Amino acid sequence: MKKRKIIIFIIFTVIFSIGSFLFSYGNDYYWHVKIGEYIFKSKTIPYIDIFSWYGSVNKLRWISHEWLSEVIIFLFSNIFGQNGAFIYVFIMILILGFLIFIINKGFFYKNSFYAVVWAIFGLLIISAKALPRPHLFSYLLFTITLILAYDLYKNKDSNKIYLSLLISILWSNLHGGSNNLSYIIYGIFLFCSIFPNKNYKKITNKNISPIQRKKYIIAIILSLIGICINPHGLIMLLYPYQNMTYTDMIRCISEWHPISIFKIDGIFYLIFIGYITLKLIKTKKKISLVDLILFVSFTIISRKSRKFVPYLYISSSFYIFNYFNKERKKYKYLYTTYHYTSYIWNNNCKL
C-alpha cells in the first residue's frame, strides 16, 4: 500500500511539473534580472525609473513591488547562468504541485484516476504561466493562505491563521500586485459566517464559533499590517487597485486581457469550468457557501483577466473533491481498462 501511494505521488508530481519544461523567458525576464542585480549590488531599492533617460531626469515614480523576487531571480541567474530561469520555474511549480497533492492526498490515494485528471488540468493551466517571473510566488502564497483559512474553518482551535502576518509581509515584497488576495480570502470566510447555519436547498452554511470569527478578523488586520511592511509603506495597500485603473497598462499587457474562448487556453478554461460546474451540479451533497463563493468569484475574475485562471485552479483544489459521488460503477464500460489495470497494480504493490 505504501508503495502504491508513493507511485501515485510521483505520477501526479511528474505530470504537474511537465509544465515547467514548457516554459519560455517571456518578454520581461531580463528586466527582472537586471532590477534584481541593481538591488543586490547597490543594496538600495529604486523608487524612480532608473533604466530610461526620460524617467531618470524627470524622476518618474516607480513602485518596485516585486523587488525581493527580482533579487531571487537574479541570484538564480547568477548562480546557474542561462539554466537559472528554468531551475527557478521548475522549483516553484514543483512546490505548488506538492502542496496541491498534500491537500488532497487522502482522496488521491483512494482515487488515483482523478489524481491523474487533476494533474493534467494543472499541467494545462499552470504551463501557460510557466514564466520566470515573480507571479509564481503569488501562487504559492495564495495556496498557503487558503490552507490557513480552511484549517481554521475546520478546526476552531487552530492557531496557524496567525501566520497571516508573515505571509502578507512576504507577499507585499515578493509580488505586491496581488497582495490584496490575502485579506480578501479571510474576508470571504468571515462574510459567510454572517449567515445563519441553515440549508438553502442545495447550499449549506457552517456556523463557525465566535472564536473562529474573531481569528478571521485578526487575520485580516494582520494581513493589512503585513502589506504595509515594505519599502513603499502604505502605498502597497492601494497599489493592486490602482493597477486596475491604468487603462494603457491593461491594454498593453496580455495577461490582463480577458480570456478568449476561441483560443487554446480559452478552450482549456471552458473545459475546466465545465468540469467543476458539472461536479457541483451532480453532487448529492450540500454545497458549502464558502466553496460556492470562492468558485463564483474566481470564475468571474479569471474570465475578465487570464492571469487569474491559475488562482481558480488552486482554489478549486481545496473543495471540489468533497463533492465527488461514489458512482464510478455507472461508467463501468468507460473505466473497464482503468479498473483492470488498477487491480493488477494494487495486487502487485502488495507483494
Disulfide bonds with the S-S distance in Angstrom:
none
